[in-house]
């Protein structure tokens, strides 16, 4: 685990720190790649995180969200202590069984789902997988199927073209 101190900066509304080049080099070696995204883990001021290191406009940045650092947008300019390591653990999210069953029962919705971009598929799966109650899961699985069939919006998205 590598440790460094960095000044919290902001781009748009997103607080971030630059990762030192020598640490980036080590992460690239461990990940066996030097292109985004690179899965990482570590701590910010002692608080653990799992995050993805990304390159944006030519620079590698570690974005610091509110779960990593409380009130991070209001702490711009503060020097924080960051540890970082390559994280080879899978980031795969298992779809909720009710979503799987609904897609299996509706071949038209399954066909549309299969044509969506991997990021939109992941967004739908993640949204439903993170719901807290079975009522919410049931309601949102129905909405997801309606979305896939072109009947309504879902996860803030317009209807897919069929």
TORGU-350308 format. One line per field, with one value per residue (C-alpha): residue number from 1; residue in one letter; x, z, y. Coordinates in Angstrom, 1 decimal, always signed. Layout:
BEGIN
resi	[NUM,...]
resn	[A,...]
x	[X,...]
z	[Z,...]
y	[Y,...]
# end
This chain:
BEGIN
resi	[1,2,3,4,5,6,7,8,9,10,11,12,13,14,15,16,17,18,19,20,21,22,23,24,25,26,27,28,29,30,31,32,33,34,35,36,37,38,39,40,41,42,43,44,45,46,47,48,49,50,51,52,53,54,55,56,57,58,59,60,61,62,63,64,65,66,67,68,69,70,71,72,73,74,75,76,77,78,79,80,81,82,83,84,85,86,87,88,89,90,91,92,93,94,95,96,97,98,99,100,101,102,103,104,105,106,107,108,109,110,111,112,113,114,115,116,117,118,119,120,121,122,123,124,125,126,127,128,129,130,131,132,133,134,135,136,137,138,139,140,141,142,143,144,145,146,147,148,149,150,151,152,153,154,155,156,157,158,159,160,161,162]
resn	[X,X,X,X,X,X,X,X,X,X,X,X,X,X,X,X,X,X,X,X,X,X,X,X,X,X,X,X,X,X,X,X,X,X,X,X,X,X,X,X,X,X,X,X,X,X,X,X,X,X,X,X,X,X,X,X,X,X,X,X,X,X,X,X,X,X,X,X,X,X,X,X,X,X,X,X,X,X,X,X,X,X,X,X,X,X,X,X,X,X,X,X,X,X,X,X,X,X,X,X,X,X,X,X,X,X,X,X,X,X,X,X,X,X,X,X,X,X,X,X,X,X,X,X,X,X,X,X,X,X,X,X,X,X,X,X,X,X,X,X,X,X,X,X,X,X,X,X,X,X,X,X,X,X,X,X,X,X,X,X,X,X]
x	[+0.0,+1.4,+0.8,+1.0,-0.3,-2.1,-4.1,-7.7,-8.7,-11.9,-12.9,-16.5,-18.2,-15.8,-13.2,-10.0,-6.3,-3.5,-1.7,+2.1,+3.8,+5.9,+2.8,+1.0,+3.8,+3.6,-0.2,+0.2,+2.7,+0.4,-2.7,-0.7,-2.2,-1.8,-5.3,-8.4,-10.1,-7.8,-9.5,-7.9,-8.5,-7.0,-7.8,-8.4,-7.5,-7.9,-11.4,-11.3,-12.5,-12.8,-12.6,-11.6,-8.6,-9.3,-7.5,-9.4,-8.1,-4.6,-4.3,-4.8,-7.1,-8.4,-11.9,-12.8,-16.5,-18.5,-18.2,-14.4,-14.2,-17.1,-18.0,-15.3,-16.6,-16.3,-12.7,-11.0,-7.4,-7.1,-4.1,-5.3,-3.5,-4.2,-3.2,-3.7,-3.2,-4.2,-7.4,-7.7,-11.1,-14.0,-16.3,-19.0,-22.4,-24.8,-28.2,-31.1,-32.9,-36.2,-34.6,-33.1,-36.5,-38.3,-35.9,-36.2,-40.0,-39.9,-37.8,-38.5,-37.1,-34.2,-33.4,-33.3,-31.2,-28.7,-28.2,-27.7,-24.2,-22.4,-22.4,-26.2,-26.7,-24.5,-26.4,-29.7,-28.3,-26.6,-29.7,-31.9,-29.3,-28.8,-32.5,-33.3,-36.9,-38.5,-41.4,-38.8,-37.2,-40.6,-41.7,-38.4,-38.0,-41.5,-40.2,-37.0,-39.0,-41.3,-38.2,-36.7,-40.0,-40.0,-42.9,-41.3,-38.2,-35.9,-32.7,-33.1,-32.8,-35.0,-36.6,-34.3,-34.8,-36.1]
z	[+0.0,-1.1,+1.0,-0.1,+0.9,-1.6,-1.8,-2.5,-5.7,-7.7,-11.4,-12.1,-9.0,-8.4,-5.7,-6.5,-5.9,-8.3,-7.7,-7.7,-10.9,-9.1,-7.5,-10.8,-12.4,-9.7,-10.1,-13.9,-13.3,-10.8,-13.1,-16.2,-18.0,-18.1,-19.4,-17.5,-15.5,-12.8,-9.8,-6.5,-2.8,+0.1,+2.7,+2.8,+6.2,+7.5,+6.0,+3.7,+0.1,-3.1,-6.2,-9.8,-10.9,-14.1,-16.6,-17.6,-20.0,-19.9,-16.1,-13.7,-10.9,-7.8,-7.3,-3.6,-3.0,+0.2,+1.5,+1.3,+2.9,+4.6,+3.2,+0.5,-1.8,+1.1,+1.9,-1.3,-0.6,+2.4,+2.5,+2.9,+3.5,+0.9,+0.7,-2.5,-3.9,-7.0,-6.2,-8.2,-6.6,-9.0,-9.4,-10.9,-9.5,-9.5,-10.9,-8.4,-8.9,-9.6,-12.5,-13.9,-13.7,-15.3,-18.2,-18.6,-18.8,-21.3,-24.3,-26.0,-22.9,-22.7,-26.4,-25.8,-22.6,-24.5,-27.1,-24.5,-23.8,-21.0,-18.9,-19.2,-18.4,-15.4,-14.3,-14.4,-12.6,-10.0,-9.4,-8.7,-6.7,-4.3,-3.5,+0.2,+0.2,-1.7,-2.6,-4.2,-6.1,-7.4,-8.4,-10.1,-11.9,-13.5,-14.4,-15.9,-18.1,-19.1,-20.0,-22.1,-23.9,-24.7,-22.4,-19.7,-18.5,-16.0,-14.1,-15.5,-19.1,-22.1,-23.7,-25.7,-29.4,-30.4]
y	[+0.0,+3.4,+6.5,+10.1,+13.5,+15.7,+18.9,+18.3,+20.0,+20.3,+19.9,+20.9,+19.6,+16.7,+16.8,+14.9,+14.5,+13.8,+10.5,+10.8,+9.5,+6.9,+5.4,+5.5,+3.6,+0.9,+0.7,+0.3,-2.6,-4.3,-3.9,-4.9,-1.9,+1.9,+2.8,+3.6,+2.3,+0.9,-0.6,+0.5,+0.5,+2.3,+5.0,+8.7,+10.2,+6.6,+6.0,+2.9,+3.1,+1.1,+3.3,+3.4,+5.5,+7.3,+9.4,+12.6,+15.3,+13.8,+13.5,+10.6,+11.6,+9.9,+11.4,+11.8,+11.3,+12.0,+8.4,+8.7,+12.1,+13.8,+17.2,+16.8,+19.6,+22.2,+21.0,+22.1,+23.2,+20.8,+18.4,+14.9,+11.6,+8.9,+5.3,+3.5,-0.1,-2.0,-3.9,-7.1,-8.1,-8.5,-5.5,-7.7,-7.0,-10.0,-9.1,-9.5,-12.9,-11.1,-9.1,-12.3,-14.0,-11.1,-11.0,-14.8,-14.5,-11.6,-12.4,-9.1,-7.2,-9.6,-9.0,-5.2,-5.6,-7.7,-4.9,-2.1,-0.9,-2.7,+0.5,+0.8,-2.9,-2.4,+0.7,-1.1,-4.2,-2.0,+0.1,-2.9,-4.8,-1.9,-1.4,-2.0,-3.5,-6.3,-3.9,-1.5,-4.4,-5.6,-2.1,-1.3,-4.6,-3.9,-0.4,-1.8,-4.2,-1.3,+0.7,-2.1,-2.5,+1.3,+2.1,+4.4,+6.1,+4.3,+5.3,+8.8,+7.5,+8.0,+5.0,+2.8,+2.6,-0.8]
# end
